[in-house]
Amino acid sequence: MNTRLRHSYGFEKAVIDRILKPCNVSELHESFQLDHCFHLSGERSDTTILVVIDNTARLEAEARLRKVEADFSHAARLSTLGEMTTSIAHEIKQPLSAILMNAQTGLRYLRKAEPNLEKAEQLMSRIVESAQRASDIIGRIQDMAGKRAPTNTLLEFNDIVQQCLVFLRHESENKNVVFKNRLEPNLPFIRGDRIQLQQVIVNLIVNSIQAMNTTPLSQREIHLETSLDEHDQVAFSIRDMGTGIPADHLEQIFGGFFTTKEGGLGIGLAICQSIVKAHGGTIAAANHPDGGAVFRFSIPTESAATAVNKLALSEYPTPANHVE
């Protein structure tokens, strides 16, 4: 008989305690989530052999690997934010300056012999809007800089892309970059971590902006596209008008600690690949025939991910499917 456990945390004591107590096969399945269990044929038809494999070391190694990946991902986000310090400061300064100007003007209206309450109320409304804008900017920065466990929620992909474009608005304007967007409407929901996916998109956009430092100002365009591909996956592609990727770099572009930037960490694209894979997707890079680099990744939709999970579960019969 070949029996495996899907989970085995502190299994030894649990198995001993459970086996020493009278129980039937169904109860063993319920206790240990067995993949397969077979009865011995012959006179001892009431005898079941249970074989347990201790996966503790493997699971602990996987947990340590996930922690290292999370640390590198966090470092990559901080590195990206560090490169955008000037843009971030400008984005925050704008609403704060508006708050100051409207507050000073409002005070002048209120200090008049006959206060203009209607005008003061309008200015107060503008102050609230500016304060909310500043709060949203700080919130996005905190999300990117924070260190937290990944989440798994339903997400609208185009909404994630739009948030990234808002986050990078000043950075693109400062470098005279124009976005050409083709976002397919009504895309199916995907399931994943919003901040991680934003990290992937922000990293790819920042790389594209930096790749066009020597491109004439009139040609600095980034083409963004979202679509539903033939595999029922939500796809995202980005193309810049830079010099492209050297042919000898294409195969190692997603390798850890590989970089062509002066002072770069070389972990940005490696982290992007890790995040996309963790979401069940794929990512690839190529050079466009008309010039520039193209990056494309795809993420399974909620319906596609559910179908894959059902197929995987069907390979492991539940206790109800066993004939005792």
C-alpha positions as CSV (number, residue, x, y, z in Angstrom):
1,M,0.0,0.0,0.0
2,N,1.2,3.5,-0.7
3,T,-0.3,6.2,1.4
4,R,0.7,9.8,1.5
5,L,-0.3,12.8,3.7
6,R,-1.1,16.1,2.2
7,H,-0.3,17.9,5.5
8,S,2.0,16.6,8.3
9,Y,2.6,19.2,11.0
10,G,3.4,17.5,14.3
11,F,2.2,14.3,12.6
12,E,4.0,11.7,14.8
13,K,2.1,12.3,18.0
14,A,-1.1,12.9,16.2
15,V,-0.8,9.6,14.3
16,I,0.1,7.6,17.4
17,D,-2.8,9.2,19.4
18,R,-5.2,8.5,16.6
19,I,-4.2,4.9,15.8
20,L,-4.2,3.9,19.5
21,K,-7.9,4.9,19.6
22,P,-10.5,2.7,18.0
23,C,-11.4,4.2,14.6
24,N,-12.5,3.2,11.1
25,V,-11.0,4.2,7.8
26,S,-13.3,7.2,7.3
27,E,-12.1,8.6,10.6
28,L,-8.5,8.2,9.6
29,H,-9.2,10.0,6.3
30,E,-10.8,12.8,8.3
31,S,-7.9,13.1,10.7
32,F,-5.0,12.9,8.3
33,Q,-6.5,13.8,4.9
34,L,-5.1,10.7,3.3
35,D,-4.8,10.5,-0.5
36,H,-5.2,6.7,-0.7
37,C,-6.0,3.9,1.7
38,F,-6.4,0.3,0.9
39,H,-7.7,-2.7,2.8
40,L,-5.8,-6.0,2.9
41,S,-7.6,-8.7,1.1
42,G,-8.1,-12.1,2.8
43,E,-9.3,-13.2,6.2
44,R,-8.2,-10.0,8.0
45,S,-10.6,-7.8,6.0
46,D,-10.9,-5.5,9.0
47,T,-7.2,-4.6,9.0
48,T,-5.8,-1.4,7.4
49,I,-2.2,-0.6,6.9
50,L,-1.3,3.1,7.3
51,V,2.0,4.5,5.9
52,V,3.0,8.0,6.9
53,I,5.6,10.1,5.2
54,D,7.1,13.0,7.2
55,N,7.1,16.1,5.0
56,T,8.1,18.5,7.9
57,A,11.6,19.2,6.6
58,R,10.3,20.0,3.1
59,L,7.5,22.2,4.4
60,E,9.9,24.1,6.7
61,A,12.3,24.6,3.8
62,E,9.4,25.9,1.6
63,A,8.4,28.3,4.4
64,R,11.9,29.6,4.7
65,L,12.1,30.1,0.9
66,R,8.8,32.0,0.9
67,K,10.2,34.3,3.7
68,V,13.3,35.0,1.7
69,E,11.3,35.7,-1.4
70,A,9.0,38.1,0.6
71,D,12.1,39.9,1.9
72,F,13.5,40.3,-1.6
73,S,10.1,41.5,-2.8
74,H,10.0,44.1,0.0
75,A,13.6,45.2,-0.9
76,A,12.6,45.6,-4.5
77,R,9.6,47.8,-3.6
78,L,11.7,50.0,-1.4
79,S,14.3,50.3,-4.2
80,T,11.6,51.4,-6.7
81,L,10.3,54.0,-4.2
82,G,13.8,55.2,-3.6
83,E,14.2,55.9,-7.4
84,M,10.9,57.9,-7.3
85,T,11.6,60.1,-4.3
86,T,11.4,63.3,-6.3
87,S,8.2,62.3,-8.0
88,I,6.6,61.2,-4.7
89,A,7.6,64.5,-3.0
90,H,6.0,66.5,-5.8
91,E,2.8,64.4,-5.7
92,I,2.4,65.1,-2.0
93,K,3.4,68.8,-2.2
94,Q,0.7,69.6,-4.8
95,P,-2.4,68.9,-2.5
96,L,-0.6,70.3,0.5
97,S,0.0,73.6,-1.3
98,A,-3.6,73.7,-2.4
99,I,-4.7,73.1,1.2
100,L,-2.6,76.0,2.4
101,M,-3.7,78.4,-0.4
102,N,-7.5,77.6,0.1
103,A,-7.2,77.9,3.9
104,Q,-5.6,81.3,3.7
105,T,-8.2,82.5,1.2
106,G,-11.0,81.1,3.3
107,L,-9.7,83.0,6.4
108,R,-9.7,86.3,4.5
109,Y,-13.4,85.7,3.5
110,L,-14.3,84.9,7.1
111,R,-12.5,87.9,8.5
112,K,-14.4,90.5,6.5
113,A,-16.9,92.8,8.1
114,E,-19.5,90.8,6.4
115,P,-18.1,87.2,6.1
116,N,-18.8,85.5,2.8
117,L,-19.9,82.1,4.2
118,E,-20.8,80.7,0.8
119,K,-17.3,81.3,-0.6
120,A,-15.7,80.0,2.5
121,E,-17.7,76.8,2.3
122,Q,-16.6,76.3,-1.3
123,L,-13.0,76.7,-0.2
124,M,-13.5,74.3,2.7
125,S,-14.8,71.7,0.3
126,R,-11.7,72.1,-1.8
127,I,-9.5,71.7,1.3
128,V,-11.3,68.4,2.1
129,E,-10.7,67.1,-1.5
130,S,-7.0,68.1,-1.4
131,A,-6.6,66.4,2.0
132,Q,-8.2,63.2,0.7
133,R,-5.9,63.3,-2.3
134,A,-2.8,63.6,-0.1
135,S,-4.1,60.8,2.1
136,D,-4.6,58.6,-0.9
137,I,-1.0,59.3,-2.1
138,I,0.4,58.5,1.3
139,G,-1.7,55.4,1.6
140,R,-0.4,54.1,-1.8
141,I,3.2,54.7,-0.6
142,Q,2.5,52.9,2.7
143,D,1.1,50.0,0.8
144,M,4.2,49.7,-1.4
145,A,6.6,50.2,1.5
146,G,4.9,48.1,4.0
147,K,5.9,44.5,4.9
148,R,3.0,42.2,5.2
149,A,1.7,38.8,4.4
150,P,0.2,38.4,0.9
151,T,-3.6,38.4,0.5
152,N,-5.8,36.4,-1.9
153,T,-8.8,38.4,-3.0
154,L,-10.9,39.0,-6.1
155,L,-9.4,41.8,-8.2
156,E,-10.4,43.9,-11.2
157,F,-7.2,44.0,-13.3
158,N,-7.8,47.2,-15.2
159,D,-8.4,49.0,-11.9
160,I,-4.9,47.8,-10.7
161,V,-3.3,49.2,-13.9
162,Q,-5.1,52.5,-13.5
163,Q,-3.9,52.9,-9.9
164,C,-0.3,52.3,-11.1
165,L,-0.7,55.0,-13.8
166,V,-1.9,57.5,-11.1
167,F,1.0,56.5,-8.9
168,L,3.5,57.1,-11.7
169,R,1.8,60.2,-13.2
170,H,4.5,62.7,-12.2
171,E,7.3,60.4,-13.0
172,S,6.1,60.0,-16.6
173,E,5.3,63.7,-17.0
174,N,8.8,64.6,-15.7
175,K,10.4,62.3,-18.3
176,N,8.0,63.5,-21.1
177,V,6.6,60.0,-21.5
178,V,3.2,59.6,-23.1
179,F,1.0,56.5,-22.4
180,K,-0.9,54.8,-25.2
181,N,-3.4,52.6,-23.4
182,R,-5.7,49.9,-24.8
183,L,-7.4,48.4,-21.8
184,E,-10.0,45.8,-22.7
185,P,-13.3,46.5,-20.8
186,N,-15.2,44.0,-18.7
187,L,-12.3,41.6,-18.1
188,P,-13.1,38.7,-15.8
189,F,-12.0,39.0,-12.2
190,I,-8.7,37.5,-11.1
191,R,-7.7,36.3,-7.7
192,G,-4.4,37.5,-6.0
193,D,-2.6,40.1,-4.0
194,R,-3.2,43.7,-5.2
195,I,0.1,45.2,-3.9
196,Q,2.2,42.4,-5.4
197,L,0.5,42.8,-8.8
198,Q,1.0,46.6,-8.6
199,Q,4.6,46.0,-7.8
200,V,5.0,44.0,-11.0
201,I,3.3,46.7,-13.2
202,V,5.1,49.6,-11.5
203,N,8.4,47.9,-12.0
204,L,7.8,47.2,-15.7
205,I,6.6,50.8,-16.3
206,V,9.6,52.3,-14.4
207,N,12.0,50.1,-16.4
208,S,10.3,51.3,-19.6
209,I,10.6,54.9,-18.7
210,Q,14.3,54.5,-17.8
211,A,14.9,52.6,-21.0
212,M,14.0,55.7,-23.0
213,N,16.4,58.1,-21.4
214,T,18.2,58.5,-24.8
215,T,15.1,58.4,-26.9
216,P,14.1,61.7,-28.6
217,L,11.4,63.5,-26.5
218,S,8.8,63.3,-29.3
219,Q,9.1,59.5,-29.5
220,R,8.9,58.6,-25.8
221,E,5.8,56.5,-25.8
222,I,4.7,53.5,-23.7
223,H,2.1,51.2,-25.1
224,L,0.0,49.4,-22.4
225,E,-2.6,46.7,-23.3
226,T,-4.8,44.4,-21.3
227,S,-6.8,41.6,-22.9
228,L,-8.2,38.1,-22.4
229,D,-6.1,35.5,-24.2
230,E,-7.0,32.2,-25.7
231,H,-6.3,30.4,-22.4
232,D,-8.9,32.4,-20.5
233,Q,-6.2,34.4,-18.8
234,V,-5.9,38.1,-18.3
235,A,-2.9,39.3,-20.2
236,F,-0.9,42.5,-19.7
237,S,1.7,43.8,-22.2
238,I,3.9,46.9,-22.1
239,R,6.1,48.2,-25.0
240,D,8.6,51.1,-24.8
241,M,10.4,52.9,-27.6
242,G,13.8,52.5,-26.2
243,T,16.8,50.6,-27.6
244,G,15.5,47.2,-26.7
245,I,17.1,44.3,-24.9
246,P,20.6,43.1,-26.1
247,A,20.3,39.7,-27.6
248,D,22.8,38.2,-25.1
249,H,20.7,39.4,-22.2
250,L,17.3,38.0,-23.2
251,E,17.8,34.6,-21.7
252,Q,19.0,35.9,-18.4
253,I,16.8,39.0,-18.1
254,F,14.7,37.5,-15.3
255,G,17.8,36.0,-13.5
256,G,18.5,37.1,-9.9
257,F,21.1,39.8,-9.4
258,F,21.3,40.5,-13.2
259,T,21.1,44.1,-14.0
260,T,22.3,46.6,-16.7
261,K,21.6,49.6,-14.5
262,E,24.4,51.4,-12.7
263,G,23.7,50.8,-9.0
264,G,20.8,48.5,-9.7
265,L,20.0,45.6,-7.3
266,G,19.2,43.2,-10.2
267,I,16.2,41.7,-8.3
268,G,13.3,43.7,-9.8
269,L,12.5,41.4,-12.8
270,A,13.3,38.3,-10.8
271,I,10.8,39.3,-8.2
272,C,8.3,40.1,-11.0
273,Q,8.7,36.6,-12.3
274,S,8.3,35.1,-8.8
275,I,5.1,37.1,-8.2
276,V,3.5,36.2,-11.5
277,K,4.4,32.5,-11.0
278,A,2.9,32.6,-7.5
279,H,-0.4,33.8,-9.1
280,G,-0.3,30.9,-11.6
281,G,0.8,32.9,-14.5
282,T,3.8,33.4,-16.9
283,I,5.9,36.3,-17.9
284,A,8.2,36.8,-21.0
285,A,10.3,39.5,-22.6
286,A,11.2,40.1,-26.2
287,N,12.2,42.8,-28.6
288,H,9.6,44.4,-30.9
289,P,10.3,44.3,-34.6
290,D,9.7,48.1,-34.8
291,G,12.1,48.8,-31.9
292,G,11.9,48.8,-28.1
293,A,11.3,46.0,-25.6
294,V,8.1,44.2,-24.9
295,F,7.2,42.5,-21.6
296,R,4.0,40.4,-21.3
297,F,2.5,38.5,-18.4
298,S,-0.8,36.7,-17.9
299,I,-2.7,35.7,-14.8
300,P,-5.5,33.1,-14.7
301,T,-9.0,34.4,-14.3
302,E,-11.1,33.4,-11.3
303,S,-13.0,30.9,-13.4
304,A,-9.9,29.4,-14.9
305,A,-8.2,29.1,-11.5
306,T,-11.3,27.4,-10.1
307,A,-11.3,24.9,-12.9
308,V,-7.6,24.1,-12.4
309,N,-8.2,23.6,-8.7
310,K,-11.1,21.2,-9.3
311,L,-9.0,19.2,-11.7
312,A,-6.2,18.9,-9.2
313,L,-8.6,17.9,-6.5
314,S,-10.1,15.2,-8.7
315,E,-6.7,13.4,-8.8
316,Y,-7.0,12.9,-5.0
317,P,-10.2,11.0,-4.2
318,T,-12.0,12.0,-1.1
319,P,-12.9,9.4,1.6
320,A,-16.4,9.2,0.3
321,N,-15.0,7.8,-3.0
322,H,-13.3,4.9,-1.2
323,V,-14.9,1.5,-1.1
324,E,-14.4,-0.1,2.3
